[in-house]
Amino acid sequence: MRHFDHIDIGHRKHLFYRHPRPFDRHDDRDVLAVALGATLYCPGTRPSLEHDIVKAARRGVASMVVCLEDAVADADVPMAEANTVRAFRELHDRGAGAAGDEPGDAAHGRGNGGPRRGPDIPLLFIRVRAAEQIGDLVDRLGPAADLVSGFVLPKFTAAAGGAFLDALEDTAARTGRRLLAMPVIESREAIHRETRADLLQDVARLLAKHRDRVLAVRLGATDLSAAYGLRRPPDLTIYDIRPVADAISDVVNILGRADGTGYVVTGPVWEYFSAGERMFKPQLRQSPFERQRATPLRERLITSDLDGLIREVHLDKANGLIGKTVIHPSHVAAVHALSVVTHEEYCDAADILQVTGGGAMASAYANKMNEAKPHRAWAERLMMRARVFGVAAEGVTFVELLEAASRR
């Protein structure tokens, strides 16, 4: 699969200086962690789950989580499990994502004349609520487990998380499948100040023992907010909710370090998709949209409360988070458009990475100073994002990318 492949190739040539590169679920963890992008959550009870997965891929979704935990009522868990197994088997029987051996083979030119190519699907993960579900679901899926990239591990702590990771390791070893983990930091111990530091240090030590299995660390902002009876309104970002913002800061501090010990930490969920009464002015300036003759797009974004999402994604990136949890396909285009590396960023990163021994230089755009040593980690991370999301052509703005990605 490849980001922005749902856009006409002629239009993509106009938008990109360097095009996004294809990836599949067998790529290196560092690539996949960044390629997740906007991860769409969907309850396992959806009656048309297999159709929803295919439809999401056509709208640019590259990663998807089928949830068997908080999105499903306790009494409905057996039905959700059965429905998920049925949907994945249906997709597998239709040759989903395959043109022979593995998803993405056709895009890579690796088809081997095998079965007829089925529908493209995103990277698929299952959010479980108990460790024993991991092995049980893989067994019930049978060959359809080939479609599962991994499992999302909820309410993750060092005390509870070990059982999840052991079950994942055991199932992978027993079946010979590569199964990745995405632990979610969302417990009360993670937001309570007196327990947070110890919890995160313990989690860091546990994850280090399973580093090859951990794809990314996710943030459960809804559960973190619930510890104080809070819910962020649509015209504020999660960074305005100080107890949660403090927890996010500490998660990045301990689990998101750029020294080789950290992991990709993904942005918390944006849970609004329809605007109500607004208290504050819209958070999108008019001029960028007017220059691109895209005023109707701005109005649609504001009407759907997506201006708040766009601001929050900007703050996610500024605070070291990559990608985001979303609950509606309409959110995906904004997250992905903001994930594209600008031409200016790319020029800065390329200049920094060409320098050895340190030193400072004026940027190619002559508007900032680049320092080779302190900016190097930033440049390396940015180049990974450029690999999977591409580099915008000179003069192409977020508005153009969003408008193109939003078309269906």
Rosetta blueprint (number, residue, H / E / L):
1 M L
2 R L
3 H L
4 F L
5 D L
6 H L
7 I L
8 D L
9 I H
10 G H
11 H H
12 R H
13 K H
14 H H
15 L H
16 F E
17 Y E
18 R E
19 H L
20 P L
21 R L
22 P L
23 F L
24 D L
25 R L
26 H L
27 D L
28 D L
29 R H
30 D H
31 V H
32 L H
33 A H
34 V H
35 A H
36 L L
37 G L
38 A E
39 T E
40 L E
41 Y E
42 C E
43 P E
44 G L
45 T L
46 R L
47 P L
48 S L
49 L H
50 E H
51 H H
52 D H
53 I H
54 V H
55 K H
56 A H
57 A H
58 R H
59 R L
60 G L
61 V L
62 A L
63 S E
64 M E
65 V E
66 V E
67 C E
68 L L
69 E L
70 D L
71 A L
72 V L
73 A L
74 D H
75 A H
76 D H
77 V H
78 P H
79 M H
80 A H
81 E H
82 A H
83 N H
84 T H
85 V H
86 R H
87 A H
88 F H
89 R H
90 E H
91 L H
92 H H
93 D H
94 R L
95 G L
96 A L
97 G L
98 A E
99 A L
100 G L
101 D L
102 E L
103 P E
104 G L
105 D H
106 A H
107 A H
108 H H
109 G L
110 R L
111 G L
112 N L
113 G L
114 G L
115 P L
116 R L
117 R L
118 G L
119 P L
120 D L
121 I L
122 P L
123 L E
124 L E
125 F E
126 I E
127 R E
128 V L
129 R L
130 A L
131 A L
132 E H
133 Q H
134 I H
135 G H
136 D H
137 L H
138 V H
139 D H
140 R H
141 L H
142 G H
143 P H
144 A H
145 A H
146 D H
147 L H
148 V E
149 S E
150 G E
151 F E
152 V E
153 L E
154 P L
155 K L
156 F L
157 T L
158 A H
159 A H
160 A H
161 G H
162 G H
163 A H
164 F H
165 L H
166 D H
167 A H
168 L H
169 E H
170 D H
171 T H
172 A H
173 A H
174 R H
175 T H
176 G L
177 R L
178 R L
179 L L
180 L E
181 A E
182 M E
183 P E
184 V E
185 I E
186 E L
187 S L
188 R H
189 E H
190 A H
191 I H
192 H L
193 R H
194 E H
195 T H
196 R H
197 A H
198 D H
199 L H
200 L H
201 Q H
202 D H
203 V H
204 A H
205 R H
206 L H
207 L H
208 A H
209 K H
210 H L
211 R H
212 D H
213 R H
214 V E
215 L L
216 A L
217 V E
218 R E
219 L E
220 G L
221 A H
222 T H
223 D H
224 L H
225 S H
226 A H
227 A L
228 Y L
229 G L
230 L L
231 R L
232 R L
233 P L
234 P L
235 D L
236 L L
237 T L
238 I H
239 Y H
240 D H
241 I L
242 R H
243 P H
244 V H
245 A H
246 D H
247 A H
248 I H
249 S H
250 D H
251 V H
252 V H
253 N H
254 I H
255 L H
256 G L
257 R L
258 A L
259 D L
260 G L
261 T L
262 G L
263 Y L
264 V L
265 V E
266 T L
267 G E
268 P E
269 V E
270 W E
271 E L
272 Y L
273 F L
274 S L
275 A L
276 G L
277 E L
278 R L
279 M L
280 F L
281 K L
282 P L
283 Q L
284 L L
285 R L
286 Q L
287 S H
288 P H
289 F H
290 E H
291 R H
292 Q L
293 R L
294 A L
295 T H
296 P H
297 L H
298 R H
299 E H
300 R H
301 L H
302 I H
303 T H
304 S L
305 D L
306 L H
307 D H
308 G H
309 L H
310 I H
311 R H
312 E H
313 V H
314 H H
315 L H
316 D H
317 K H
318 A H
319 N L
320 G L
321 L L
322 I L
323 G L
324 K E
325 T E
326 V E
327 I L
328 H L
329 P H
330 S H
331 H H
332 V H
333 A H
334 A H
335 V H
336 H H
337 A H
338 L H
339 S H
340 V L
341 V E
342 T L
343 H H
344 E H
345 E H
346 Y H
347 C H
348 D H
349 A H
350 A H
351 D H
352 I H
353 L H
354 Q L
355 V L
356 T L
357 G L
358 G L
359 G L
360 A E
361 M E
362 A E
363 S L
364 A L
365 Y L
366 A L
367 N L
368 K L
369 M E
370 N E
371 E E
372 A L
373 K L
374 P L
375 H L
376 R H
377 A H
378 W H
379 A H
380 E H
381 R H
382 L H
383 M H
384 M H
385 R H
386 A H
387 R H
388 V H
389 F H
390 G L
391 V E
392 A E
393 A L
394 E L
395 G L
396 V L
397 T L
398 F H
399 V H
400 E H
401 L H
402 L H
403 E H
404 A H
405 A H
406 S H
407 R L
408 R L
